[in-house]
Amino acid sequence: MTSLTESGLMMGSVVTPASGSSLRAAASAAEQPPVAVLQVVGGHGAGLSVPLRPGRVRLGRGAEADVRIECPAASRLHCEFEVHEDGRVDVTDLGSRNGTDLNGARLTGTARAVAPRT
């Protein structure tokens, strides 16, 4: 489990996938290299990176979340990332109280957040 409790990530923070050198740096910290990196590029948590390996990763403020954030606007289980080995990342809102936006649009189901690597 990766904790972002002390990151200061809050409503309005901007998170974007990273590639290239960010992926290589994150890979050196673990056996299996990450497929993508969840990188906070705005708000109080700016600069924070979380390597994402294939599988499901749930984000929220509750103890059951894989990536925990301290943000009163976030639900205990807010959204879920499905990380695929080819680099695709899909995101789904988990019925959160305040919803999940992707590229400025409110999610109504599962959406592709990152396209596959070429």
N, CA, C and O atoms as CSV, one atom per row, in Angstrom:
chain,resi,resn,atom,element,x,y,z
A,1,MET,N,N,0.844,-1.164,0.000
A,1,MET,CA,C,0.000,0.000,0.000
A,1,MET,C,C,0.891,1.228,0.000
A,1,MET,O,O,1.904,1.261,0.699
A,2,THR,N,N,0.523,2.241,-0.780
A,2,THR,CA,C,1.238,3.497,-0.834
A,2,THR,C,C,0.390,4.556,-0.168
A,2,THR,O,O,-0.773,4.731,-0.531
A,3,SER,N,N,0.946,5.266,0.798
A,3,SER,CA,C,0.192,6.290,1.500
A,3,SER,C,C,0.584,7.675,1.012
A,3,SER,O,O,1.765,8.017,0.950
A,4,LEU,N,N,-0.416,8.458,0.671
A,4,LEU,CA,C,-0.196,9.848,0.288
A,4,LEU,C,C,-0.705,10.773,1.383
A,4,LEU,O,O,-0.937,11.959,1.149
A,5,THR,N,N,-0.877,10.225,2.574
A,5,THR,CA,C,-1.481,10.955,3.674
A,5,THR,C,C,-0.818,12.292,3.938
A,5,THR,O,O,-1.498,13.278,4.223
A,6,GLU,N,N,0.489,12.336,3.846
A,6,GLU,CA,C,1.208,13.568,4.155
A,6,GLU,C,C,1.476,14.419,2.917
A,6,GLU,O,O,2.236,15.384,2.997
A,7,SER,N,N,0.887,14.094,1.800
A,7,SER,CA,C,1.188,14.794,0.554
A,7,SER,C,C,0.522,16.157,0.450
A,7,SER,O,O,1.018,17.036,-0.254
A,8,GLY,N,N,-0.592,16.343,1.142
A,8,GLY,CA,C,-1.334,17.584,0.985
A,8,GLY,C,C,-2.218,17.588,-0.247
A,8,GLY,O,O,-2.802,18.621,-0.576
A,9,LEU,N,N,-2.332,16.455,-0.941
A,9,LEU,CA,C,-3.198,16.362,-2.109
A,9,LEU,C,C,-4.606,16.749,-1.694
A,9,LEU,O,O,-5.129,16.230,-0.707
A,10,MET,N,N,-5.220,17.650,-2.435
A,10,MET,CA,C,-6.541,18.129,-2.060
A,10,MET,C,C,-7.388,18.326,-3.302
A,10,MET,O,O,-6.893,18.206,-4.422
A,11,MET,N,N,-8.647,18.624,-3.110
A,11,MET,CA,C,-9.548,18.858,-4.217
A,11,MET,C,C,-8.967,19.960,-5.085
A,11,MET,O,O,-8.565,21.008,-4.579
A,12,GLY,N,N,-8.921,19.727,-6.379
A,12,GLY,CA,C,-8.334,20.690,-7.291
A,12,GLY,C,C,-6.911,20.342,-7.681
A,12,GLY,O,O,-6.363,20.956,-8.597
A,13,SER,N,N,-6.287,19.364,-7.006
A,13,SER,CA,C,-4.954,18.933,-7.401
A,13,SER,C,C,-5.034,18.302,-8.776
A,13,SER,O,O,-6.047,17.702,-9.134
A,14,VAL,N,N,-3.978,18.436,-9.537
A,14,VAL,CA,C,-3.933,17.883,-10.882
A,14,VAL,C,C,-2.953,16.725,-10.878
A,14,VAL,O,O,-1.810,16.877,-10.447
A,15,VAL,N,N,-3.396,15.562,-11.357
A,15,VAL,CA,C,-2.569,14.363,-11.396
A,15,VAL,C,C,-2.473,13.917,-12.838
A,15,VAL,O,O,-3.480,13.865,-13.545
A,16,THR,N,N,-1.252,13.590,-13.286
A,16,THR,CA,C,-1.050,13.190,-14.672
A,16,THR,C,C,-0.081,12.015,-14.730
A,16,THR,O,O,0.788,11.895,-13.866
A,17,PRO,N,N,-0.210,11.143,-15.734
A,17,PRO,CA,C,0.751,10.050,-15.857
A,17,PRO,C,C,2.099,10.581,-16.308
A,17,PRO,O,O,2.174,11.608,-16.982
A,18,ALA,N,N,3.151,9.892,-15.942
A,18,ALA,CA,C,4.492,10.272,-16.353
A,18,ALA,C,C,5.083,9.169,-17.213
A,18,ALA,O,O,4.566,8.053,-17.244
A,19,SER,N,N,6.154,9.477,-17.903
A,19,SER,CA,C,6.832,8.465,-18.709
A,19,SER,C,C,8.314,8.787,-18.751
A,19,SER,O,O,8.777,9.718,-18.092
A,20,GLY,N,N,9.042,8.023,-19.517
A,20,GLY,CA,C,10.461,8.283,-19.715
A,20,GLY,C,C,11.265,8.187,-18.443
A,20,GLY,O,O,11.244,7.155,-17.773
A,21,SER,N,N,11.979,9.254,-18.094
A,21,SER,CA,C,12.882,9.225,-16.943
A,21,SER,C,C,12.138,8.984,-15.640
A,21,SER,O,O,12.684,8.347,-14.739
A,22,SER,N,N,10.906,9.473,-15.511
A,22,SER,CA,C,10.124,9.237,-14.298
A,22,SER,C,C,9.846,7.751,-14.116
A,22,SER,O,O,9.909,7.240,-12.998
A,23,LEU,N,N,9.537,7.051,-15.215
A,23,LEU,CA,C,9.299,5.611,-15.138
A,23,LEU,C,C,10.578,4.876,-14.767
A,23,LEU,O,O,10.549,3.964,-13.941
A,24,ARG,N,N,11.701,5.259,-15.368
A,24,ARG,CA,C,12.965,4.583,-15.060
A,24,ARG,C,C,13.356,4.789,-13.603
A,24,ARG,O,O,13.822,3.852,-12.955
A,25,ALA,N,N,13.177,5.993,-13.078
A,25,ALA,CA,C,13.524,6.272,-11.683
A,25,ALA,C,C,12.657,5.453,-10.739
A,25,ALA,O,O,13.154,4.911,-9.752
A,26,ALA,N,N,11.361,5.359,-11.033
A,26,ALA,CA,C,10.465,4.580,-10.187
A,26,ALA,C,C,10.786,3.094,-10.287
A,26,ALA,O,O,10.642,2.369,-9.302
A,27,ALA,N,N,11.216,2.630,-11.448
A,27,ALA,CA,C,11.523,1.217,-11.644
A,27,ALA,C,C,12.720,0.787,-10.808
A,27,ALA,O,O,12.786,-0.362,-10.371
A,28,SER,N,N,13.652,1.677,-10.584
A,28,SER,CA,C,14.840,1.302,-9.832
A,28,SER,C,C,14.509,0.993,-8.378
A,28,SER,O,O,15.302,0.349,-7.690
A,29,ALA,N,N,13.357,1.438,-7.902
A,29,ALA,CA,C,12.961,1.225,-6.514
A,29,ALA,C,C,12.218,-0.092,-6.302
A,29,ALA,O,O,11.909,-0.432,-5.160
A,30,ALA,N,N,11.923,-0.843,-7.358
A,30,ALA,CA,C,11.159,-2.078,-7.219
A,30,ALA,C,C,11.619,-3.106,-8.243
A,30,ALA,O,O,12.263,-2.768,-9.236
A,31,GLU,N,N,11.278,-4.375,-7.987
A,31,GLU,CA,C,11.639,-5.448,-8.904
A,31,GLU,C,C,10.987,-5.274,-10.265
A,31,GLU,O,O,11.675,-5.193,-11.282
A,32,GLN,N,N,9.678,-5.216,-10.285
A,32,GLN,CA,C,8.933,-5.093,-11.533
A,32,GLN,C,C,8.771,-3.617,-11.866
A,32,GLN,O,O,8.264,-2.851,-11.047
A,33,PRO,N,N,9.192,-3.211,-13.049
A,33,PRO,CA,C,9.054,-1.789,-13.379
A,33,PRO,C,C,7.583,-1.392,-13.485
A,33,PRO,O,O,6.747,-2.196,-13.895
A,34,PRO,N,N,7.276,-0.168,-13.119
A,34,PRO,CA,C,5.893,0.285,-13.247
A,34,PRO,C,C,5.525,0.458,-14.708
A,34,PRO,O,O,6.384,0.686,-15.560
A,35,VAL,N,N,4.250,0.348,-14.981
A,35,VAL,CA,C,3.728,0.557,-16.320
A,35,VAL,C,C,3.454,2.044,-16.528
A,35,VAL,O,O,3.569,2.563,-17.639
A,36,ALA,N,N,3.093,2.714,-15.447
A,36,ALA,CA,C,2.806,4.140,-15.480
A,36,ALA,C,C,3.155,4.706,-14.106
A,36,ALA,O,O,3.397,3.959,-13.158
A,37,VAL,N,N,3.178,6.008,-14.015
A,37,VAL,CA,C,3.427,6.674,-12.745
A,37,VAL,C,C,2.328,7.706,-12.545
A,37,VAL,O,O,2.086,8.549,-13.409
A,38,LEU,N,N,1.666,7.629,-11.399
A,38,LEU,CA,C,0.682,8.628,-11.013
A,38,LEU,C,C,1.485,9.784,-10.436
A,38,LEU,O,O,2.125,9.636,-9.395
A,39,GLN,N,N,1.456,10.926,-11.100
A,39,GLN,CA,C,2.311,12.043,-10.722
A,39,GLN,C,C,1.449,13.265,-10.432
A,39,GLN,O,O,0.655,13.687,-11.272
A,40,VAL,N,N,1.610,13.829,-9.241
A,40,VAL,CA,C,0.869,15.021,-8.848
A,40,VAL,C,C,1.610,16.230,-9.412
A,40,VAL,O,O,2.768,16.469,-9.068
A,41,VAL,N,N,0.945,16.986,-10.273
A,41,VAL,CA,C,1.590,18.129,-10.919
A,41,VAL,C,C,1.007,19.468,-10.487
A,41,VAL,O,O,1.438,20.514,-10.972
A,42,GLY,N,N,0.032,19.449,-9.580
A,42,GLY,CA,C,-0.555,20.692,-9.088
A,42,GLY,C,C,-1.096,20.504,-7.695
A,42,GLY,O,O,-1.297,19.373,-7.251
A,43,GLY,N,N,-1.334,21.590,-7.001
A,43,GLY,CA,C,-1.838,21.531,-5.634
A,43,GLY,C,C,-0.718,21.309,-4.647
A,43,GLY,O,O,0.457,21.346,-5.012
A,44,HIS,N,N,-1.078,21.076,-3.389
A,44,HIS,CA,C,-0.084,20.920,-2.330
A,44,HIS,C,C,0.801,19.696,-2.493
A,44,HIS,O,O,1.918,19.677,-1.975
A,45,GLY,N,N,0.336,18.686,-3.193
A,45,GLY,CA,C,1.120,17.461,-3.363
A,45,GLY,C,C,2.011,17.469,-4.588
A,45,GLY,O,O,2.573,16.434,-4.944
A,46,ALA,N,N,2.154,18.619,-5.245
A,46,ALA,CA,C,2.938,18.703,-6.479
A,46,ALA,C,C,4.318,18.082,-6.292
A,46,ALA,O,O,5.001,18.335,-5.299
A,47,GLY,N,N,4.716,17.260,-7.268
A,47,GLY,CA,C,6.016,16.622,-7.246
A,47,GLY,C,C,5.982,15.194,-6.744
A,47,GLY,O,O,6.960,14.465,-6.914
A,48,LEU,N,N,4.897,14.773,-6.134
A,48,LEU,CA,C,4.776,13.417,-5.611
A,48,LEU,C,C,4.490,12.439,-6.745
A,48,LEU,O,O,3.672,12.732,-7.616
A,49,SER,N,N,5.153,11.282,-6.747
A,49,SER,CA,C,4.947,10.254,-7.768
A,49,SER,C,C,4.670,8.912,-7.106
A,49,SER,O,O,5.289,8.563,-6.100
A,50,VAL,N,N,3.732,8.162,-7.683
A,50,VAL,CA,C,3.396,6.823,-7.201
A,50,VAL,C,C,3.486,5.876,-8.392
A,50,VAL,O,O,2.709,6.012,-9.337
A,51,PRO,N,N,4.431,4.903,-8.371
A,51,PRO,CA,C,4.531,3.948,-9.478
A,51,PRO,C,C,3.292,3.054,-9.537
A,51,PRO,O,O,2.798,2.594,-8.507
A,52,LEU,N,N,2.800,2.814,-10.744
A,52,LEU,CA,C,1.628,1.962,-10.951
A,52,LEU,C,C,2.042,0.727,-11.731
A,52,LEU,O,O,2.563,0.827,-12.842
A,53,ARG,N,N,1.810,-0.423,-11.149
A,53,ARG,CA,C,2.087,-1.700,-11.794
A,53,ARG,C,C,0.773,-2.297,-12.283
A,53,ARG,O,O,-0.291,-1.871,-11.834
A,54,PRO,N,N,0.816,-3.268,-13.187
A,54,PRO,CA,C,-0.424,-3.851,-13.699
A,54,PRO,C,C,-1.342,-4.337,-12.576
A,54,PRO,O,O,-0.896,-4.930,-11.593
A,55,GLY,N,N,-2.617,-4.069,-12.752
A,55,GLY,CA,C,-3.623,-4.466,-11.772
A,55,GLY,C,C,-4.529,-3.292,-11.445
A,55,GLY,O,O,-4.518,-2.270,-12.132
A,56,ARG,N,N,-5.310,-3.452,-10.392
A,56,ARG,CA,C,-6.246,-2.409,-9.966
A,56,ARG,C,C,-5.673,-1.659,-8.787
A,56,ARG,O,O,-5.123,-2.249,-7.857
A,57,VAL,N,N,-5.810,-0.351,-8.843
A,57,VAL,CA,C,-5.334,0.526,-7.774
A,57,VAL,C,C,-6.490,1.444,-7.406
A,57,VAL,O,O,-6.991,2.196,-8.242
A,58,ARG,N,N,-6.912,1.375,-6.133
A,58,ARG,CA,C,-8.022,2.213,-5.663
A,58,ARG,C,C,-7.472,3.404,-4.886
A,58,ARG,O,O,-6.609,3.256,-4.021
A,59,LEU,N,N,-7.985,4.584,-5.210
A,59,LEU,CA,C,-7.562,5.830,-4.575
A,59,LEU,C,C,-8.689,6.354,-3.697
A,59,LEU,O,O,-9.853,6.342,-4.096
A,60,GLY,N,N,-8.343,6.812,-2.509
A,60,GLY,CA,C,-9.338,7.379,-1.604
A,60,GLY,C,C,-8.707,7.743,-0.279
A,60,GLY,O,O,-7.494,7.622,-0.109
A,61,ARG,N,N,-9.522,8.190,0.661
A,61,ARG,CA,C,-9.000,8.600,1.965
A,61,ARG,C,C,-9.135,7.513,3.030
A,61,ARG,O,O,-8.631,7.674,4.142
A,62,GLY,N,N,-9.810,6.410,2.703
A,62,GLY,CA,C,-10.020,5.343,3.671
A,62,GLY,C,C,-8.872,4.353,3.729
A,62,GLY,O,O,-8.050,4.275,2.816
A,63,ALA,N,N,-8.832,3.597,4.820
A,63,ALA,CA,C,-7.778,2.609,5.027
A,63,ALA,C,C,-7.792,1.513,3.964
A,63,ALA,O,O,-6.758,0.896,3.706
A,64,GLU,N,N,-8.943,1.261,3.345
A,64,GLU,CA,C,-9.037,0.215,2.335
A,64,GLU,C,C,-8.497,0.644,0.973
A,64,GLU,O,O,-8.378,-0.193,0.078
A,65,ALA,N,N,-8.169,1.914,0.791
A,65,ALA,CA,C,-7.613,2.412,-0.473
A,65,ALA,C,C,-6.154,1.978,-0.610
A,65,ALA,O,O,-5.423,1.907,0.378
A,66,ASP,N,N,-5.742,1.691,-1.840
A,66,ASP,CA,C,-4.348,1.344,-2.114
A,66,ASP,C,C,-3.469,2.594,-2.078
A,66,ASP,O,O,-2.340,2.558,-1.590
A,67,VAL,N,N,-3.997,3.692,-2.597
A,67,VAL,CA,C,-3.324,4.988,-2.550
A,67,VAL,C,C,-4.206,5.890,-1.696
A,67,VAL,O,O,-5.313,6.253,-2.094
A,68,ARG,N,N,-3.701,6.246,-0.521
A,68,ARG,CA,C,-4.505,7.030,0.426
A,68,ARG,C,C,-4.175,8.506,0.307
A,68,ARG,O,O,-3.012,8.897,0.200
A,69,ILE,N,N,-5.233,9.320,0.328
A,69,ILE,CA,C,-5.077,10.769,0.300
A,69,ILE,C,C,-5.842,11.375,1.468
A,69,ILE,O,O,-6.917,10.896,1.829
A,70,GLU,N,N,-5.299,12.404,2.044
A,70,GLU,CA,C,-5.968,13.141,3.113
A,70,GLU,C,C,-6.668,14.327,2.472
A,70,GLU,O,O,-6.066,15.380,2.263
A,71,CYS,N,N,-7.912,14.149,2.171
A,71,CYS,CA,C,-8.688,15.203,1.528
A,71,CYS,C,C,-10.148,14.999,1.909
A,71,CYS,O,O,-10.733,13.976,1.553
A,72,PRO,N,N,-10.748,15.943,2.621
A,72,PRO,CA,C,-12.140,15.754,3.035
A,72,PRO,C,C,-13.117,15.648,1.860
A,72,PRO,O,O,-14.210,15.106,2.022
A,73,ALA,N,N,-12.743,16.152,0.689
A,73,ALA,CA,C,-13.624,16.068,-0.475
A,73,ALA,C,C,-13.555,14.706,-1.153
A,73,ALA,O,O,-14.394,14.395,-1.999
A,74,ALA,N,N,-12.564,13.890,-0.793
A,74,ALA,CA,C,-12.428,12.557,-1.385
A,74,ALA,C,C,-13.227,11.548,-0.568
A,74,ALA,O,O,-13.302,11.640,0.657
A,75,SER,N,N,-13.811,10.599,-1.255
A,75,SER,CA,C,-14.523,9.513,-0.588
A,75,SER,C,C,-13.520,8.490,-0.071
A,75,SER,O,O,-12.356,8.483,-0.471
A,76,ARG,N,N,-13.998,7.615,0.837
A,76,ARG,CA,C,-13.097,6.576,1.356
A,76,ARG,C,C,-12.525,5.742,0.223
A,76,ARG,O,O,-11.325,5.466,0.207
A,77,LEU,N,N,-13.357,5.337,-0.720
A,77,LEU,CA,C,-12.911,4.743,-1.981
A,77,LEU,C,C,-13.459,5.641,-3.071
A,77,LEU,O,O,-14.656,5.611,-3.357
A,78,HIS,N,N,-12.607,6.432,-3.677
A,78,HIS,CA,C,-13.051,7.487,-4.586
A,78,HIS,C,C,-13.060,7.029,-6.045
A,78,HIS,O,O,-14.082,7.125,-6.725
A,79,CYS,N,N,-11.919,6.533,-6.520
A,79,CYS,CA,C,-11.852,6.062,-7.895
A,79,CYS,C,C,-10.862,4.914,-7.988
A,79,CYS,O,O,-10.083,4.660,-7.069
A,80,GLU,N,N,-10.913,4.225,-9.124
A,80,GLU,CA,C,-10.063,3.053,-9.326
A,80,GLU,C,C,-9.372,3.160,-10.673
A,80,GLU,O,O,-9.983,3.532,-11.674
A,81,PHE,N,N,-8.085,2.827,-10.681
A,81,PHE,CA,C,-7.305,2.775,-11.909
A,81,PHE,C,C,-7.085,1.312,-12.269
A,81,PHE,O,O,-6.651,0.526,-11.427
A,82,GLU,N,N,-7.379,0.943,-13.504
A,82,GLU,CA,C,-7.052,-0.386,-14.020
A,82,GLU,C,C,-5.820,-0.196,-14.894
A,82,GLU,O,O,-5.885,0.427,-15.954
A,83,VAL,N,N,-4.701,-0.738,-14.436
A,83,VAL,CA,C,-3.420,-0.551,-15.105
A,83,VAL,C,C,-3.115,-1.812,-15.902
A,83,VAL,O,O,-3.057,-2.905,-15.340
A,84,HIS,N,N,-2.920,-1.663,-17.218
A,84,HIS,CA,C,-2.666,-2.789,-18.118
A,84,HIS,C,C,-1.174,-2.850,-18.453
A,84,HIS,O,O,-0.485,-1.831,-18.432
A,85,GLU,N,N,-0.687,-4.046,-18.760
A,85,GLU,CA,C,0.733,-4.229,-19.047
A,85,GLU,C,C,1.218,-3.430,-20.244
A,85,GLU,O,O,2.399,-3.088,-20.310
A,86,ASP,N,N,0.331,-3.120,-21.201
A,86,ASP,CA,C,0.749,-2.377,-22.391
A,86,ASP,C,C,0.780,-0.864,-22.165
A,86,ASP,O,O,1.022,-0.104,-23.103
A,87,GLY,N,N,0.538,-0.424,-20.930
A,87,GLY,CA,C,0.592,1.002,-20.620
A,87,GLY,C,C,-0.756,1.692,-20.565
A,87,GLY,O,O,-0.841,2.850,-20.156
A,88,ARG,N,N,-1.825,0.993,-20.973
A,88,ARG,CA,C,-3.156,1.594,-20.859
A,88,ARG,C,C,-3.523,1.745,-19.402
A,88,ARG,O,O,-3.204,0.889,-18.577
A,89,VAL,N,N,-4.199,2.845,-19.086
A,89,VAL,CA,C,-4.731,3.050,-17.747
A,89,VAL,C,C,-6.162,3.543,-17.901
A,89,VAL,O,O,-6.413,4.567,-18.537
A,90,ASP,N,N,-7.100,2.804,-17.312
A,90,ASP,CA,C,-8.508,3.189,-17.316
A,90,ASP,C,C,-8.867,3.642,-15.908
A,90,ASP,O,O,-8.339,3.117,-14.927
A,91,VAL,N,N,-9.765,4.617,-15.810
A,91,VAL,CA,C,-10.184,5.114,-14.499
A,91,VAL,C,C,-11.708,5.022,-14.391
A,91,VAL,O,O,-12.434,5.274,-15.353
A,92,THR,N,N,-12.167,4.654,-13.199
A,92,THR,CA,C,-13.600,4.518,-12.919
A,92,THR,C,C,-13.899,5.203,-11.593
A,92,THR,O,O,-13.198,4.978,-10.606
A,93,ASP,N,N,-14.926,6.029,-11.563
A,93,ASP,CA,C,-15.394,6.599,-10.300
A,93,ASP,C,C,-16.098,5.481,-9.534
A,93,ASP,O,O,-16.847,4.700,-10.121
A,94,LEU,N,N,-15.860,5.405,-8.233
A,94,LEU,CA,C,-16.444,4.336,-7.413
A,94,LEU,C,C,-17.659,4.822,-6.630
A,94,LEU,O,O,-17.852,4.434,-5.477
A,95,GLY,N,N,-18.480,5.672,-7.251
A,95,GLY,CA,C,-19.659,6.189,-6.577
A,95,GLY,C,C,-19.312,7.260,-5.552
A,95,GLY,O,O,-20.006,7.418,-4.548
A,96,SER,N,N,-18.245,7.984,-5.808
A,96,SER,CA,C,-17.787,8.998,-4.861
A,96,SER,C,C,-18.816,10.117,-4.703
A,96,SER,O,O,-19.600,10.394,-5.610
A,97,ARG,N,N,-18.793,10.742,-3.548
A,97,ARG,CA,C,-19.729,11.816,-3.222
A,97,ARG,C,C,-19.560,13.015,-4.163
A,97,ARG,O,O,-20.552,13.608,-4.586
A,98,ASN,N,N,-18.321,13.373,-4.492
A,98,ASN,CA,C,-18.056,14.558,-5.307
A,98,ASN,C,C,-17.698,14.252,-6.751
A,98,ASN,O,O,-17.401,15.170,-7.516
A,99,GLY,N,N,-17.719,12.983,-7.139
A,99,GLY,CA,C,-17.426,12.609,-8.513
A,99,GLY,C,C,-15.947,12.681,-8.835
A,99,GLY,O,O,-15.140,13.175,-8.049
A,100,THR,N,N,-15.616,12.177,-10.008
A,100,THR,CA,C,-14.243,12.167,-10.508
A,100,THR,C,C,-14.235,12.799,-11.884
A,100,THR,O,O,-15.036,12.441,-12.747
A,101,ASP,N,N,-13.330,13.737,-12.085
A,101,ASP,CA,C,-13.184,14.387,-13.385
A,101,ASP,C,C,-11.942,13.864,-14.078
A,101,ASP,O,O,-10.927,13.608,-13.431
A,102,LEU,N,N,-12.016,13.703,-15.395
A,102,LEU,CA,C,-10.885,13.295,-16.212
A,102,LEU,C,C,-10.786,14.273,-17.371
A,102,LEU,O,O,-11.708,14.386,-18.178
A,103,ASN,N,N,-9.674,14.971,-17.449
A,103,ASN,CA,C,-9.458,15.974,-18.502
A,103,ASN,C,C,-10.603,16.989,-18.556
A,103,ASN,O,O,-11.043,17.389,-19.633
A,104,GLY,N,N,-11.070,17.391,-17.389
A,104,GLY,CA,C,-12.102,18.418,-17.302
A,104,GLY,C,C,-13.523,17.925,-17.473
A,104,GLY,O,O,-14.455,18.727,-17.406
A,105,ALA,N,N,-13.722,16.640,-17.690
A,105,ALA,CA,C,-15.073,16.089,-17.873
A,105,ALA,C,C,-15.390,15.114,-16.743
A,105,ALA,O,O,-14.530,14.341,-16.321
A,106,ARG,N,N,-16.628,15.155,-16.259
A,106,ARG,CA,C,-17.083,14.262,-15.190
A,106,ARG,C,C,-17.221,12.844,-15.734
A,106,ARG,O,O,-17.833,12.637,-16.782
A,107,LEU,N,N,-16.658,11.876,-15.031
A,107,LEU,CA,C,-16.780,10.473,-15.432
A,107,LEU,C,C,-18.191,9.974,-15.170
A,107,LEU,O,O,-18.780,10.265,-14.129
A,108,THR,N,N,-18.722,9.230,-16.109
A,108,THR,CA,C,-20.026,8.597,-15.929
A,108,THR,C,C,-19.900,7.081,-15.984
A,108,THR,O,O,-20.882,6.368,-15.776
A,109,GLY,N,N,-18.722,6.595,-16.258
A,109,GLY,CA,C,-18.422,5.162,-16.310
A,109,GLY,C,C,-16.911,5.028,-16.324
A,109,GLY,O,O,-16.205,5.864,-15.759
A,110,THR,N,N,-16.424,4.008,-16.949
A,110,THR,CA,C,-14.974,3.826,-17.080
A,110,THR,C,C,-14.492,4.565,-18.309
A,110,THR,O,O,-15.137,4.537,-19.357
A,111,ALA,N,N,-13.345,5.231,-18.175
A,111,ALA,CA,C,-12.770,5.976,-19.305
A,111,ALA,C,C,-11.279,5.701,-19.385
A,111,ALA,O,O,-10.630,5.417,-18.379
A,112,ARG,N,N,-10.753,5.789,-20.582
A,112,ARG,CA,C,-9.319,5.625,-20.804
A,112,ARG,C,C,-8.600,6.890,-20.360
A,112,ARG,O,O,-8.852,7.976,-20.882
A,113,ALA,N,N,-7.709,6.740,-19.396
A,113,ALA,CA,C,-6.935,7.876,-18.886
A,113,ALA,C,C,-5.598,7.992,-19.598
A,113,ALA,O,O,-5.087,9.094,-19.800
A,114,VAL,N,N,-5.033,6.849,-19.979
A,114,VAL,CA,C,-3.743,6.816,-20.681
A,114,VAL,C,C,-3.847,5.796,-21.795
A,114,VAL,O,O,-4.322,4.680,-21.586
A,115,ALA,N,N,-3.396,6.188,-22.996
A,115,ALA,CA,C,-3.416,5.286,-24.154
A,115,ALA,C,C,-2.253,4.304,-24.061
A,115,ALA,O,O,-1.287,4.566,-23.343
A,116,PRO,N,N,-2.326,3.172,-24.775
A,116,PRO,CA,C,-1.217,2.208,-24.749
A,116,PRO,C,C,0.043,2.800,-25.356
A,116,PRO,O,O,-0.007,3.690,-26.204
A,117,ARG,N,N,1.182,2.276,-24.893
A,117,ARG,CA,C,2.461,2.697,-25.461
A,117,ARG,C,C,2.558,2.174,-26.882
A,117,ARG,O,O,1.984,1.138,-27.218
A,118,THR,N,N,3.279,2.890,-27.695
A,118,THR,CA,C,3.474,2.440,-29.077
A,118,THR,C,C,4.902,2.046,-29.320
A,118,THR,O,O,5.251,1.642,-30.428
